[in-house]
Amino acid sequence: MTLRRASCSCGQLAATATAEPLRVSVCHCLACQQRTGSVFAAQARFRKDQVQVVGQASTYTRVADSGGRITFHFCPHCGATVHYSLESQPDIVAIPVGAFADPAFPPPVRSVYESRRHGWVEISGATEHEA
């Protein structure tokens, strides 16, 4: 059985996935850039029943460019996002790839909102590209 553990910076909030991700993707939308403090966000999606979360979380909900609501769960101590959920996909949990702190994590298969991608960022490999 696959076991992957993600956590916040201080380790108080953690998520353990018991399966391989359904999809790994990167998003270049401006909201993801602001949330991560980076030029894109990388996330892995898992079935909700394959993820166990432990620790205290604070939440923040925003409306996505698509019009759907996204609720982010982050550590109230260090502020790191450990997982989030999309209103349109209630059976899915998304976890930022960086929270796994695993350089061998599977690469993205999809790159979205590329119209907002910084010109110097290149996503290579077998990746679907969506403007």
Long-range contacts (C-beta under 8 A, 24 or more apart in sequence): 4-100, 4-102, 4-105, 5-100, 6-82, 6-83, 6-95, 6-96, 6-99, 6-100, 6-101, 7-82, 7-99, 7-101, 8-55, 8-74, 8-75, 8-77, 8-78, 8-79, 8-80, 8-81, 8-82, 8-99, 9-75, 9-78, 9-79, 9-80, 10-75, 10-77, 10-78, 10-80, 12-55, 12-56, 12-75, 12-77, 12-78, 13-53, 13-54, 13-55, 13-56, 13-57, 13-73, 13-74, 13-75, 13-80, 13-82, 14-53, 14-54, 14-55, 14-82, 15-51, 15-52, 15-53, 15-54, 15-82, 15-83, 15-93, 15-95, 15-99, 16-51, 16-52, 16-54, 17-44, 17-46, 17-50, 17-51, 17-95, 18-50, 18-51, 18-52, 19-46, 19-47, 19-50, 20-106, 21-45, 21-46, 21-106, 22-46, 22-47, 22-92, 23-109, 23-110, 24-97, 24-105, 24-106, 24-107, 24-108, 24-109, 24-110, 25-108, 25-109, 25-110, 25-111, 25-112, 26-108, 26-110, 26-111, 26-112, 26-123, 27-111, 27-112, 27-113, 28-111, 28-112, 28-113, 28-114, 28-115, 28-116, 28-117, 28-118, 28-121, 29-64, 29-65, 29-112, 29-113, 29-116, 30-116, 31-62, 31-64, 31-65, 32-113, 33-116, 35-72, 35-81, 36-96, 39-117, 39-118, 39-121, 40-117, 40-118, 40-121, 41-96, 42-96, 42-97, 42-98, 42-108, 43-84, 43-94, 43-95, 43-96, 43-97, 44-94, 44-95, 44-97, 44-100, 44-105, 44-106, 45-89, 45-92, 45-93, 45-94, 45-95, 46-92, 46-93, 46-94, 46-95, 47-91, 47-92, 47-93, 48-85, 48-90, 48-91, 48-92, 48-93, 49-91, 51-83, 51-93, 51-95, 53-82, 53-83, 55-82, 57-82, 65-113
